[in-house]
Amino acid sequence: MPGLTFQATLIWVSCPILQLLCVYLLYRRKLLKQFTFLASYLLFLTLLNGIRFVSYREFGLSSWTYYSVYWIGTALANIAAIAVLYEIFCAGFRPFAGLQDLARIVFKWAAGSILFTGFVVFMSNSASTAGAPYHWLATSVHDFERIVGVMECTLLIFLFIGSQHLGVSMRNRVFGFALGFGLEAFCRLLVFSPLLTSHIRRIPLWSQLAPMAYWAALLIWVGYLLKPEPAPESIHIPVTSPLLRWNEVALQLGHSGGKVALLNPEPFMPRVERMVEQVLQKEIVERRQSRIT
């Protein structure tokens, strides 16, 4: 590959191999049904790397064909990454079957907000860079990639904080998948940070930090898939925990699509007046009965 360093060539060649290895291990561990989006995401990246390689060899690094293939493929990969994060997020709530529906609703709301934000950024960049042909595409995808990176980091932080409550230990594969995404996203955000780049961009291999982080994430996933899954640990939750109560209520409602009538609560002062009136009426009735007897 002319024009590429040895490190870039190594990453470009080894990443598709590691991606296919992860898919194979998911198949061997019988996890394809649980992590369908993750396997599809890895297969898509493998296909995308092949298309990029052909575009690079046939048209060159500075051609419009390679430019459009690279950035459109990056945008599609980021959208696919949101689906994988949705899968990992729901898998984290697996011990609480009743709360999985709530988790799905919350994540879909967050994903919809991110996609809408990305659309607004895309339209803003296309309008502000009217005098710079094709630059708007890279700028828009770049900004959307940073938004998705923040989402990946927050998912990792969520699993760190709630690991004890959700029963997701650091040895769990769900945590390993989130760790890989979080590490890769954190390093990518560092590379894209203008403040840090202006000070340490002269460090050797700094430009290769993001690809090397993704390569390390693949190694983490392969490591978690190679070792056997640890036995499920018991989750100790206080009886008064709202998480337990919400899960019990959701389980009682089930998935039958039943409806619950929510009545407007009575205001405080009229309720107090009604209670006082009932007490007075009760006292009057008791006095009358005592007089009769």
Backbone as CSV, one residue per row, in Angstrom:
resi,resn,N_x,N_y,N_z,CA_x,CA_y,CA_z,C_x,C_y,C_z
1,MET,0.851,-1.190,0.000,0.000,0.000,0.000,0.885,1.238,0.000
2,PRO,1.088,1.856,-1.141,1.944,3.024,-1.185,1.339,4.182,-0.426
3,GLY,2.167,4.914,0.264,1.736,6.093,0.992,1.285,5.815,2.400
4,LEU,1.257,4.562,2.842,0.830,4.216,4.184,2.023,3.749,4.997
5,THR,2.017,4.118,6.279,3.073,3.663,7.170,2.863,2.198,7.524
6,PHE,3.867,1.633,8.160,3.763,0.231,8.554,2.651,0.034,9.570
7,GLN,2.511,0.982,10.520,1.456,0.855,11.532,0.068,0.931,10.896
8,ALA,-0.102,1.875,9.948,-1.401,1.999,9.287,-1.717,0.758,8.455
9,THR,-0.719,0.218,7.783,-0.933,-0.998,6.991,-1.302,-2.176,7.885
10,LEU,-0.611,-2.286,9.025,-0.898,-3.377,9.957,-2.322,-3.292,10.483
11,ILE,-2.751,-2.083,10.852,-4.100,-1.905,11.370,-5.136,-2.192,10.293
12,TRP,-4.889,-1.706,9.086,-5.836,-1.872,8.000,-6.013,-3.350,7.632
13,VAL,-4.953,-4.118,7.730,-5.027,-5.529,7.370,-5.584,-6.373,8.516
14,SER,-5.167,-6.065,9.742,-5.545,-6.919,10.881,-6.958,-6.657,11.380
15,CYS,-7.477,-5.447,11.221,-8.814,-5.138,11.741,-9.904,-6.009,11.115
16,PRO,-9.946,-6.172,9.782,-10.977,-7.076,9.238,-10.848,-8.511,9.745
17,ILE,-9.612,-8.972,9.961,-9.421,-10.329,10.483,-9.986,-10.434,11.889
18,LEU,-9.706,-9.446,12.742,-10.232,-9.462,14.104,-11.755,-9.320,14.121
19,GLN,-12.287,-8.520,13.208,-13.745,-8.362,13.141,-14.422,-9.681,12.786
20,LEU,-13.891,-10.378,11.784,-14.462,-11.671,11.408,-14.267,-12.699,12.521
21,LEU,-13.164,-12.594,13.243,-12.932,-13.501,14.370,-13.975,-13.265,15.465
22,CYS,-14.318,-12.009,15.716,-15.351,-11.707,16.712,-16.699,-12.297,16.296
23,VAL,-17.041,-12.155,15.022,-18.308,-12.717,14.539,-18.303,-14.239,14.683
24,TYR,-17.171,-14.857,14.364,-17.073,-16.317,14.501,-17.218,-16.743,15.960
25,LEU,-16.590,-16.013,16.865,-16.704,-16.350,18.283,-18.120,-16.114,18.802
26,LEU,-18.787,-15.106,18.302,-20.190,-14.904,18.668,-21.038,-16.091,18.224
27,TYR,-20.714,-16.624,17.052,-21.430,-17.801,16.568,-21.115,-19.027,17.416
28,ARG,-19.840,-19.208,17.750,-19.448,-20.376,18.544,-20.031,-20.318,19.949
29,ARG,-20.111,-19.128,20.522,-20.667,-18.969,21.865,-22.196,-18.899,21.871
30,LYS,-22.797,-19.029,20.687,-24.256,-18.975,20.544,-24.819,-17.649,21.071
31,LEU,-24.144,-16.567,20.664,-24.547,-15.235,21.087,-25.066,-14.381,19.935
32,LEU,-25.202,-14.984,18.751,-25.650,-14.200,17.604,-27.064,-13.662,17.799
33,LYS,-27.906,-14.447,18.456,-29.274,-13.998,18.668,-29.327,-12.832,19.648
34,GLN,-28.469,-12.864,20.650,-28.464,-11.796,21.657,-27.759,-10.544,21.149
35,PHE,-26.702,-10.708,20.322,-25.918,-9.572,19.825,-25.931,-9.574,18.296
36,THR,-27.142,-9.536,17.750,-27.287,-9.531,16.286,-26.744,-8.240,15.690
37,PHE,-27.034,-7.121,16.318,-26.565,-5.835,15.802,-25.041,-5.744,15.838
38,LEU,-24.427,-6.279,16.870,-22.966,-6.241,16.970,-22.328,-7.051,15.847
39,ALA,-22.853,-8.247,15.592,-22.304,-9.058,14.509,-22.518,-8.379,13.153
40,SER,-23.688,-7.807,12.937,-23.952,-7.101,11.680,-23.053,-5.880,11.537
41,TYR,-22.808,-5.196,12.640,-21.925,-4.021,12.629,-20.499,-4.406,12.237
42,LEU,-19.997,-5.487,12.780,-18.647,-5.932,12.446,-18.544,-6.397,10.990
43,LEU,-19.564,-7.088,10.514,-19.566,-7.499,9.112,-19.644,-6.292,8.178
44,PHE,-20.430,-5.309,8.563,-20.515,-4.089,7.747,-19.177,-3.362,7.692
45,LEU,-18.482,-3.269,8.824,-17.169,-2.620,8.831,-16.164,-3.388,7.979
46,THR,-16.249,-4.705,7.991,-15.350,-5.501,7.156,-15.600,-5.221,5.674
47,LEU,-16.872,-5.178,5.289,-17.205,-4.862,3.907,-16.790,-3.437,3.554
48,LEU,-16.996,-2.517,4.478,-16.628,-1.116,4.232,-15.121,-0.969,4.063
49,ASN,-14.333,-1.676,4.863,-12.876,-1.611,4.713,-12.442,-2.130,3.345
50,GLY,-13.116,-3.180,2.859,-12.788,-3.684,1.534,-13.103,-2.679,0.440
51,ILE,-14.259,-2.007,0.552,-14.627,-0.997,-0.448,-13.664,0.186,-0.389
52,ARG,-13.278,0.593,0.800,-12.310,1.682,0.930,-10.962,1.307,0.325
53,PHE,-10.544,0.072,0.537,-9.254,-0.379,0.002,-9.263,-0.356,-1.525
54,VAL,-10.361,-0.851,-2.116,-10.459,-0.844,-3.578,-10.490,0.590,-4.109
55,SER,-11.235,1.467,-3.446,-11.293,2.873,-3.873,-9.943,3.545,-3.753
56,TYR,-9.208,3.197,-2.713,-7.883,3.780,-2.504,-6.903,3.323,-3.588
57,ARG,-6.933,2.056,-3.920,-6.003,1.533,-4.923,-6.372,1.973,-6.338
58,GLU,-7.662,2.099,-6.622,-8.084,2.410,-7.983,-8.104,3.908,-8.276
59,PHE,-8.514,4.717,-7.288,-8.724,6.140,-7.549,-7.751,7.056,-6.800
60,GLY,-7.081,6.546,-5.770,-6.133,7.373,-5.038,-6.742,8.000,-3.797
61,LEU,-5.857,8.411,-2.909,-6.301,8.942,-1.618,-6.977,10.295,-1.740
62,SER,-6.602,11.089,-2.747,-7.131,12.450,-2.891,-8.306,12.535,-3.865
63,SER,-8.832,11.409,-4.308,-9.930,11.426,-5.271,-11.259,11.650,-4.569
64,TRP,-12.225,12.165,-5.342,-13.560,12.377,-4.796,-14.234,11.050,-4.476
65,THR,-13.945,10.023,-5.257,-14.563,8.713,-5.021,-14.175,8.170,-3.655
66,TYR,-12.872,8.179,-3.355,-12.435,7.693,-2.045,-12.961,8.602,-0.933
67,TYR,-12.975,9.899,-1.180,-13.448,10.868,-0.179,-14.907,10.586,0.192
68,SER,-15.766,10.425,-0.816,-17.184,10.185,-0.559,-17.420,8.812,0.062
69,VAL,-16.693,7.791,-0.428,-16.835,6.452,0.143,-16.430,6.450,1.611
70,TYR,-15.349,7.139,1.933,-14.852,7.149,3.309,-15.855,7.816,4.249
71,TRP,-16.321,9.014,3.902,-17.136,9.768,4.846,-18.575,9.270,4.889
72,ILE,-19.131,8.850,3.761,-20.477,8.273,3.800,-20.460,6.951,4.551
73,GLY,-19.423,6.150,4.330,-19.292,4.905,5.083,-19.124,5.149,6.567
74,THR,-18.387,6.201,6.927,-18.219,6.539,8.342,-19.551,6.936,8.973
75,ALA,-20.365,7.707,8.235,-21.680,8.104,8.751,-22.573,6.886,8.958
76,LEU,-22.584,5.970,8.006,-23.402,4.760,8.146,-22.908,3.894,9.306
77,ALA,-21.582,3.840,9.489,-21.029,3.065,10.602,-21.428,3.665,11.944
78,ASN,-21.483,4.989,12.026,-21.886,5.629,13.278,-23.363,5.369,13.576
79,ILE,-24.200,5.369,12.543,-25.614,5.049,12.748,-25.770,3.601,13.201
80,ALA,-24.984,2.703,12.586,-25.027,1.297,13.007,-24.519,1.130,14.435
81,ALA,-23.549,1.960,14.840,-23.032,1.884,16.207,-24.111,2.224,17.230
82,ILE,-25.034,3.117,16.882,-26.128,3.442,17.799,-26.994,2.209,18.037
83,ALA,-27.236,1.432,16.978,-28.017,0.198,17.143,-27.294,-0.799,18.039
84,VAL,-25.960,-0.858,17.932,-25.190,-1.774,18.787,-25.253,-1.309,20.237
85,LEU,-25.149,-0.005,20.458,-25.250,0.514,21.818,-26.631,0.226,22.418
86,TYR,-27.657,0.306,21.593,-29.008,-0.049,22.046,-29.053,-1.501,22.508
87,GLU,-28.398,-2.371,21.754,-28.371,-3.791,22.106,-27.616,-4.031,23.414
88,ILE,-26.490,-3.354,23.580,-25.699,-3.512,24.803,-26.444,-2.918,25.999
89,PHE,-27.089,-1.789,25.791,-27.832,-1.134,26.871,-28.972,-2.027,27.367
90,CYS,-29.708,-2.634,26.446,-30.798,-3.530,26.844,-30.260,-4.800,27.496
91,ALA,-29.093,-5.287,27.032,-28.501,-6.472,27.643,-28.077,-6.200,29.080
92,GLY,-27.721,-4.949,29.382,-27.368,-4.604,30.751,-28.534,-4.730,31.708
93,PHE,-29.762,-4.598,31.200,-30.963,-4.730,32.033,-31.533,-6.144,31.987
94,ARG,-30.763,-7.087,31.527,-31.280,-8.446,31.394,-31.743,-9.041,32.729
95,PRO,-31.057,-8.804,33.875,-31.580,-9.341,35.147,-32.939,-8.777,35.534
96,PHE,-33.282,-7.610,34.986,-34.563,-6.973,35.295,-35.411,-6.999,34.026
97,ALA,-36.074,-8.119,33.825,-36.852,-8.294,32.596,-37.957,-7.248,32.479
98,GLY,-38.519,-6.866,33.606,-39.600,-5.897,33.556,-39.150,-4.514,33.150
99,LEU,-37.900,-4.142,33.467,-37.396,-2.805,33.161,-36.787,-2.707,31.769
100,GLN,-36.690,-3.809,31.054,-36.111,-3.749,29.723,-36.945,-2.887,28.781
101,ASP,-38.263,-2.944,28.938,-39.128,-2.108,28.095,-38.882,-0.629,28.369
102,LEU,-38.737,-0.269,29.653,-38.443,1.114,29.993,-37.080,1.523,29.446
103,ALA,-36.103,0.618,29.524,-34.771,0.914,28.991,-34.823,1.140,27.489
104,ARG,-35.625,0.351,26.803,-35.755,0.523,25.350,-36.353,1.881,25.010
105,ILE,-37.369,2.282,25.773,-38.008,3.571,25.500,-37.027,4.721,25.734
106,VAL,-36.290,4.657,26.845,-35.332,5.720,27.162,-34.244,5.800,26.100
107,PHE,-33.726,4.648,25.677,-32.650,4.666,24.689,-33.165,5.145,23.328
108,LYS,-34.360,4.734,22.934,-34.892,5.195,21.657,-35.083,6.706,21.664
109,TRP,-35.512,7.237,22.811,-35.634,8.694,22.919,-34.264,9.356,22.769
110,ALA,-33.237,8.810,23.430,-31.901,9.378,23.328,-31.353,9.245,21.912
111,ALA,-31.556,8.083,21.283,-31.071,7.891,19.919,-31.779,8.822,18.942
112,GLY,-33.093,9.002,19.124,-33.811,9.938,18.274,-33.308,11.366,18.437
113,SER,-32.988,11.748,19.663,-32.438,13.087,19.899,-31.088,13.253,19.227
114,ILE,-30.254,12.206,19.284,-28.935,12.274,18.659,-29.053,12.372,17.138
115,LEU,-29.945,11.574,16.554,-30.125,11.627,15.106,-30.669,12.986,14.665
116,PHE,-31.576,13.536,15.450,-32.096,14.861,15.108,-31.005,15.917,15.228
117,THR,-30.187,15.820,16.271,-29.071,16.755,16.426,-28.094,16.628,15.263
118,GLY,-27.810,15.368,14.863,-26.924,15.163,13.723,-27.493,15.754,12.447
119,PHE,-28.815,15.651,12.260,-29.440,16.235,11.070,-29.324,17.758,11.085
120,VAL,-29.544,18.358,12.259,-29.424,19.812,12.360,-27.984,20.250,12.081
121,VAL,-27.015,19.509,12.620,-25.607,19.831,12.364,-25.291,19.696,10.884
122,PHE,-25.819,18.644,10.254,-25.590,18.424,8.825,-26.125,19.586,7.998
123,MET,-27.342,20.026,8.301,-27.930,21.136,7.550,-27.191,22.441,7.810
124,SER,-26.729,22.639,9.048,-26.007,23.871,9.372,-24.669,23.917,8.654
125,ASN,-23.960,22.797,8.627,-22.652,22.775,7.962,-22.780,22.921,6.460
126,SER,-23.810,22.314,5.874,-23.978,22.438,4.431,-24.292,23.868,4.022
127,ALA,-24.932,24.617,4.926,-25.235,26.015,4.612,-24.045,26.928,4.869
128,SER,-23.261,26.634,5.908,-22.145,27.511,6.269,-20.908,27.284,5.418
129,THR,-20.794,26.138,4.753,-19.624,25.835,3.930,-20.003,25.784,2.457
130,ALA,-20.878,26.714,2.047,-21.311,26.710,0.659,-20.170,27.030,-0.289
131,GLY,-19.195,27.803,0.164,-18.074,28.163,-0.701,-16.966,27.151,-0.716
132,ALA,-17.051,26.096,0.070,-16.011,25.062,0.126,-16.620,23.740,-0.326
133,PRO,-16.451,23.381,-1.596,-17.075,22.149,-2.100,-16.595,20.919,-1.344
134,TYR,-17.525,20.054,-1.020,-17.282,18.755,-0.404,-16.804,18.846,1.049
135,HIS,-16.429,20.028,1.509,-15.944,20.126,2.884,-17.071,19.915,3.886
136,TRP,-18.278,20.247,3.503,-19.416,20.119,4.407,-19.669,18.666,4.775
137,LEU,-19.375,17.743,3.851,-19.614,16.333,4.145,-18.716,15.856,5.276
138,ALA,-17.419,16.152,5.177,-16.484,15.725,6.215,-16.789,16.402,7.545
139,THR,-17.127,17.685,7.507,-17.421,18.411,8.743,-18.660,17.861,9.434
140,SER,-19.708,17.572,8.670,-20.943,17.062,9.246,-20.750,15.683,9.858
141,VAL,-20.107,14.789,9.126,-19.869,13.435,9.638,-18.941,13.479,10.836
142,HIS,-17.956,14.378,10.788,-17.022,14.522,11.901,-17.751,14.929,13.178
143,ASP,-18.659,15.900,13.075,-19.412,16.344,14.249,-20.360,15.247,14.747
144,PHE,-21.019,14.555,13.830,-21.917,13.471,14.228,-21.140,12.344,14.893
145,GLU,-19.927,12.081,14.427,-19.098,11.043,15.027,-18.741,11.391,16.467
146,ARG,-18.494,12.654,16.727,-18.197,13.067,18.099,-19.425,12.914,19.003
147,ILE,-20.612,13.195,18.470,-21.832,13.022,19.264,-22.023,11.554,19.639
148,VAL,-21.818,10.662,18.677,-21.939,9.229,18.954,-20.857,8.787,19.941
149,GLY,-19.655,9.359,19.825,-18.581,9.033,20.763,-18.931,9.394,22.194
150,VAL,-19.566,10.534,22.375,-20.012,10.925,23.719,-21.026,9.918,24.246
151,MET,-21.915,9.450,23.377,-22.914,8.461,23.788,-22.248,7.151,24.198
152,GLU,-21.220,6.734,23.487,-20.509,5.507,23.828,-19.811,5.635,25.182
153,CYS,-19.207,6.799,25.431,-18.545,7.013,26.729,-19.557,7.027,27.872
154,THR,-20.714,7.640,27.663,-21.723,7.675,28.724,-22.272,6.277,29.017
155,LEU,-22.351,5.423,27.995,-22.800,4.051,28.239,-21.810,3.317,29.124
156,LEU,-20.526,3.507,28.872,-19.511,2.869,29.709,-19.579,3.400,31.139
157,ILE,-19.754,4.701,31.300,-19.865,5.288,32.641,-21.101,4.751,33.357
158,PHE,-22.201,4.600,32.618,-23.427,4.058,33.203,-23.202,2.646,33.738
159,LEU,-22.505,1.806,32.972,-22.257,0.439,33.431,-21.280,0.422,34.605
160,PHE,-20.325,1.369,34.621,-19.413,1.463,35.759,-20.189,1.792,37.035
161,ILE,-21.074,2.776,36.944,-21.800,3.237,38.130,-22.845,2.220,38.578
162,GLY,-23.580,1.651,37.612,-24.681,0.765,37.961,-24.366,-0.706,37.891
163,SER,-23.075,-1.059,37.854,-22.714,-2.474,37.713,-23.201,-3.303,38.911
164,GLN,-23.106,-2.762,40.114,-23.538,-3.505,41.291,-25.049,-3.699,41.321
165,HIS,-25.790,-2.701,40.861,-27.248,-2.794,40.886,-27.773,-3.661,39.750
166,LEU,-27.071,-3.662,38.615,-27.542,-4.418,37.456,-26.945,-5.816,37.386
167,GLY,-25.973,-6.107,38.223,-25.342,-7.420,38.191,-24.409,-7.612,37.010
168,VAL,-23.873,-6.527,36.459,-22.937,-6.585,35.329,-21.539,-6.322,35.869
169,SER,-20.797,-7.383,36.127,-19.446,-7.243,36.647,-18.479,-6.943,35.506
170,MET,-17.237,-6.634,35.857,-16.229,-6.336,34.835,-15.851,-7.566,34.026
171,ARG,-16.185,-8.745,34.508,-15.896,-9.967,33.758,-17.021,-10.329,32.796
172,ASN,-18.109,-9.604,32.854,-19.248,-9.879,31.995,-18.956,-9.392,30.575
173,ARG,-19.447,-10.123,29.582,-19.207,-9.750,28.186,-19.885,-8.432,27.825
174,VAL,-21.011,-8.150,28.440,-21.684,-6.879,28.182,-20.779,-5.718,28.571
175,PHE,-20.137,-5.851,29.719,-19.202,-4.817,30.151,-17.995,-4.750,29.197
176,GLY,-17.516,-5.903,28.728,-16.384,-5.910,27.807,-16.702,-5.218,26.495
177,PHE,-17.897,-5.442,25.950,-18.283,-4.767,24.712,-18.376,-3.255,24.933
178,ALA,-18.979,-2.856,26.055,-19.075,-1.423,26.356,-17.694,-0.822,26.592
179,LEU,-16.791,-1.589,27.199,-15.436,-1.097,27.439,-14.710,-0.827,26.126
180,GLY,-14.863,-1.731,25.167,-14.224,-1.515,23.872,-14.750,-0.275,23.171
181,PHE,-16.062,-0.118,23.157,-16.642,1.070,22.524,-16.230,2.340,23.257
182,GLY,-16.243,2.296,24.582,-15.879,3.486,25.348,-14.437,3.879,25.160
183,LEU,-13.515,2.914,25.136,-12.100,3.206,24.920,-11.863,3.815,23.551
184,GLU,-12.465,3.229,22.547,-12.283,3.739,21.182,-12.876,5.130,21.032
185,ALA,-14.048,5.361,21.632,-14.678,6.675,21.533,-13.896,7.727,22.297
186,PHE,-13.366,7.380,23.461,-12.594,8.341,24.253,-11.333,8.780,23.510
187,CYS,-10.629,7.832,22.926,-9.419,8.179,22.177,-9.756,8.998,20.932
188,ARG,-10.876,8.680,20.284,-11.282,9.450,19.110,-11.640,10.879,19.491
189,LEU,-12.289,11.046,20.636,-12.600,12.400,21.091,-11.332,13.172,21.436
190,LEU,-10.323,12.486,21.974,-9.050,13.142,22.250,-8.381,13.619,20.967
191,VAL,-8.409,12.780,19.957,-7.775,13.144,18.689,-8.497,14.316,18.042
192,PHE,-9.823,14.341,18.171,-10.606,15.392,17.532,-10.679,16.668,18.364
193,SER,-10.124,16.655,19.563,-10.184,17.839,20.419,-9.191,18.891,19.914
194,PRO,-9.663,20.068,19.520,-8.738,21.090,19.010,-7.734,21.549,20.061
195,LEU,-8.163,21.622,21.337,-7.263,22.109,22.381,-6.075,21.162,22.557
196,LEU,-6.342,19.852,22.638,-5.264,18.888,22.813,-4.433,18.747,21.550
197,THR,-5.090,18.752,20.401,-4.363,18.567,19.148,-3.378,19.701,18.910
198,SER,-3.734,20.917,19.306,-2.840,22.050,19.085,-1.581,21.971,19.930
199,HIS,-1.590,21.195,21.017,-0.432,21.112,21.902,0.391,19.848,21.687
200,ILE,-0.257,18.726,21.389,0.492,17.472,21.351,0.358,16.766,20.002
201,ARG,0.042,17.526,18.959,-0.111,16.891,17.656,1.228,16.458,17.068
202,ARG,2.332,16.944,17.617,3.641,16.561,17.103,4.152,15.249,17.694
203,ILE,3.406,14.678,18.623,3.818,13.394,19.190,3.766,12.329,18.108
204,PRO,4.796,11.492,17.997,4.780,10.438,16.978,3.574,9.516,17.141
205,LEU,2.977,9.144,16.007,1.835,8.235,15.944,0.557,8.828,16.554
206,TRP,0.552,10.156,16.828,-0.653,10.761,17.387,-1.837,10.623,16.433
207,SER,-1.572,10.764,15.134,-2.647,10.644,14.155,-3.193,9.224,14.060
208,GLN,-2.411,8.248,14.530,-2.845,6.856,14.484,-3.486,6.398,15.793
209,LEU,-3.734,7.334,16.727,-4.284,6.952,18.021,-5.688,6.366,17.881
210,ALA,-6.556,6.997,17.083,-7.929,6.499,16.931,-7.968,5.113,16.289
211,PRO,-7.255,4.862,15.170,-7.257,3.488,14.634,-6.647,2.469,15.590
212,MET,-5.600,2.860,16.314,-4.999,1.938,17.276,-5.955,1.653,18.435
213,ALA,-6.769,2.645,18.829,-7.753,2.427,19.891,-8.825,1.450,19.436
214,TYR,-9.255,1.572,18.178,-10.237,0.615,17.672,-9.636,-0.784,17.571
215,TRP,-8.380,-0.857,17.185,-7.680,-2.141,17.144,-7.613,-2.756,18.536
216,ALA,-7.336,-1.920,19.547,-7.318,-2.405,20.933,-8.711,-2.843,21.375
217,ALA,-9.763,-2.125,20.931,-11.132,-2.522,21.272,-11.456,-3.896,20.697
218,LEU,-11.006,-4.165,19.473,-11.233,-5.490,18.890,-10.523,-6.577,19.695
219,LEU,-9.309,-6.272,20.152,-8.592,-7.244,20.986,-9.339,-7.494,22.296
220,ILE,-9.933,-6.440,22.873,-10.713,-6.601,24.109,-11.912,-7.499,23.849
221,TRP,-12.611,-7.274,22.748,-13.780,-8.098,22.439,-13.392,-9.549,22.204
222,VAL,-12.295,-9.756,21.481,-11.833,-11.127,21.240,-11.468,-11.796,22.567
223,GLY,-10.807,-11.050,23.453,-10.439,-11.612,24.753,-11.648,-11.994,25.581
224,TYR,-12.677,-11.146,25.602,-13.885,-11.458,26.361,-14.643,-12.630,25.750
225,LEU,-14.575,-12.777,24.425,-15.285,-13.880,23.781,-14.528,-15.199,23.879
226,LEU,-13.203,-15.133,24.005,-12.426,-16.366,24.108,-12.584,-17.031,25.471
227,LYS,-12.613,-16.228,26.514,-12.732,-16.815,27.850,-14.185,-17.179,28.128
228,PRO,-14.431,-18.222,28.904,-15.815,-18.623,29.193,-16.541,-17.569,30.026
229,GLU,-17.826,-17.518,29.803,-18.651,-16.561,30.546,-18.716,-16.963,32.016
230,PRO,-18.429,-16.034,32.942,-18.500,-16.385,34.364,-19.926,-16.700,34.780
231,ALA,-20.045,-17.484,35.821,-21.370,-17.840,36.338,-22.091,-16.588,36.825
232,PRO,-23.387,-16.497,36.597,-24.138,-15.318,37.044,-24.041,-15.140,38.560
233,GLU,-23.728,-13.913,38.947,-23.619,-13.604,40.368,-24.977,-13.135,40.906
234,SER,-25.218,-13.478,42.160,-26.461,-13.033,42.792,-26.427,-11.530,43.009
235,ILE,-27.561,-10.909,42.793,-27.684,-9.459,42.941,-28.364,-9.161,44.269
236,HIS,-27.692,-8.406,45.108,-28.238,-8.055,46.415,-28.818,-6.642,46.336
237,ILE,-30.149,-6.578,46.397,-30.848,-5.301,46.285,-31.719,-5.119,47.512
238,PRO,-31.687,-3.950,48.139,-32.565,-3.726,49.292,-34.036,-3.859,48.907
239,VAL,-34.828,-4.300,49.860,-36.257,-4.474,49.600,-36.910,-3.143,49.259
240,THR,-36.414,-2.066,49.835,-36.992,-0.751,49.598,-36.461,-0.088,48.332
241,SER,-35.656,-0.778,47.544,-35.079,-0.183,46.335,-36.170,0.117,45.320
242,PRO,-36.221,1.351,44.793,-37.237,1.649,43.760,-37.012,0.847,42.489
243,LEU,-35.758,0.470,42.223,-35.471,-0.335,41.037,-36.195,-1.675,41.104
244,LEU,-36.205,-2.285,42.285,-36.905,-3.563,42.466,-38.404,-3.393,42.355
245,ARG,-38.937,-2.331,42.926,-40.387,-2.104,42.863,-40.843,-1.851,41.436
246,TRP,-40.082,-1.046,40.692,-40.448,-0.780,39.303,-40.422,-2.060,38.483
247,ASN,-39.425,-2.896,38.739,-39.334,-4.142,37.991,-40.518,-5.067,38.312
248,GLU,-40.916,-5.130,39.595,-42.052,-5.968,39.978,-43.350,-5.469,39.350
249,VAL,-43.525,-4.142,39.321,-44.736,-3.589,38.707,-44.765,-3.898,37.219
250,ALA,-43.627,-3.746,36.562,-43.566,-4.024,35.128,-43.824,-5.493,34.831
251,LEU,-43.334,-6.379,35.692,-43.581,-7.804,35.498,-45.053,-8.143,35.706
252,GLN,-45.700,-7.492,36.662,-47.118,-7.738,36.894,-47.964,-7.279,35.718
253,LEU,-47.562,-6.158,35.102,-48.304,-5.671,33.941,-48.103,-6.569,32.739
254,GLY,-46.880,-7.125,32.619,-46.591,-8.035,31.516,-46.479,-7.304,30.200
255,HIS,-46.532,-8.072,29.113,-46.386,-7.529,27.769,-47.657,-7.718,26.950
256,SER,-48.787,-7.844,27.632,-50.032,-8.105,26.922,-50.659,-6.860,26.325
257,GLY,-50.078,-5.709,26.603,-50.637,-4.482,26.065,-51.794,-3.941,26.872
258,GLY,-51.941,-4.385,28.107,-53.016,-3.888,28.949,-52.847,-2.413,29.273
259,LYS,-53.926,-1.801,29.688,-53.918,-0.380,29.975,-54.267,-0.141,31.433
260,VAL,-53.685,0.917,31.964,-53.912,1.295,33.354,-54.510,2.696,33.368
261,ALA,-55.590,2.885,34.114,-56.226,4.192,34.222,-55.535,4.993,35.312
262,LEU,-55.005,6.152,34.939,-54.329,7.035,35.880,-55.263,8.201,36.178
263,LEU,-55.781,8.252,37.414,-56.687,9.306,37.819,-55.902,10.503,38.326
264,ASN,-56.443,11.692,38.060,-55.794,12.897,38.562,-55.888,12.931,40.079
265,PRO,-54.793,13.122,40.778,-54.854,13.140,42.242,-55.634,14.347,42.746
266,GLU,-56.338,14.138,43.852,-57.121,15.224,44.444,-56.188,16.244,45.085
267,PRO,-56.448,17.542,44.893,-55.595,18.562,45.519,-55.539,18.401,47.032
268,PHE,-54.507,18.950,47.625,-54.242,18.720,49.049,-55.295,19.379,49.941
269,MET,-55.570,20.662,49.744,-56.483,21.374,50.635,-57.901,20.837,50.575
270,PRO,-58.482,20.563,49.403,-59.832,19.961,49.415,-59.857,18.597,50.084
271,ARG,-58.784,17.847,49.977,-58.745,16.541,50.643,-58.744,16.711,52.152
272,VAL,-58.022,17.710,52.668,-58.003,17.975,54.110,-59.376,18.426,54.588
273,GLU,-60.004,19.300,53.810,-61.336,19.765,54.195,-62.327,18.617,54.227
274,ARG,-62.234,17.720,53.237,-63.151,16.581,53.216,-62.922,15.664,54.409
275,MET,-61.667,15.455,54.811,-61.369,14.607,55.955,-61.881,15.233,57.244
276,VAL,-61.719,16.547,57.402,-62.221,17.228,58.597,-63.740,17.140,58.669
277,GLU,-64.382,17.288,57.518,-65.841,17.198,57.488,-66.319,15.806,57.870
278,GLN,-65.617,14.775,57.422,-65.992,13.407,57.783,-65.837,13.171,59.280
279,VAL,-64.770,13.710,59.871,-64.567,13.556,61.313,-65.670,14.254,62.092
280,LEU,-66.047,15.473,61.677,-67.111,16.206,62.372,-68.443,15.471,62.261
281,GLN,-68.728,14.945,61.076,-69.975,14.207,60.912,-69.995,12.963,61.786
282,LYS,-68.853,12.306,61.891,-68.774,11.114,62.735,-69.013,11.469,64.190
283,GLU,-68.459,12.607,64.672,-68.665,13.029,66.052,-70.135,13.375,66.308
284,ILE,-70.777,14.031,65.339,-72.196,14.390,65.505,-73.051,13.139,65.618
285,VAL,-72.750,12.135,64.769,-73.524,10.898,64.817,-73.314,10.193,66.152
286,GLU,-72.118,10.177,66.693,-71.849,9.535,67.975,-72.570,10.253,69.111
287,ARG,-72.599,11.588,69.078,-73.306,12.336,70.121,-74.794,12.043,70.101
288,ARG,-75.377,11.969,68.919,-76.802,11.682,68.827,-77.114,10.293,69.356
289,GLN,-76.260,9.334,69.043,-76.471,7.987,69.517,-76.353,7.893,71.027
290,SER,-75.415,8.682,71.610,-75.250,8.680,73.079,-76.462,9.301,73.763
291,ARG,-77.099,10.299,73.164,-78.269,10.922,73.745,-79.468,9.955,73.733
292,ILE,-79.568,9.227,72.625,-80.676,8.280,72.507,-80.584,7.182,73.547
293,THR,-79.385,6.670,73.742,-79.180,5.590,74.704,-79.256,6.128,76.135
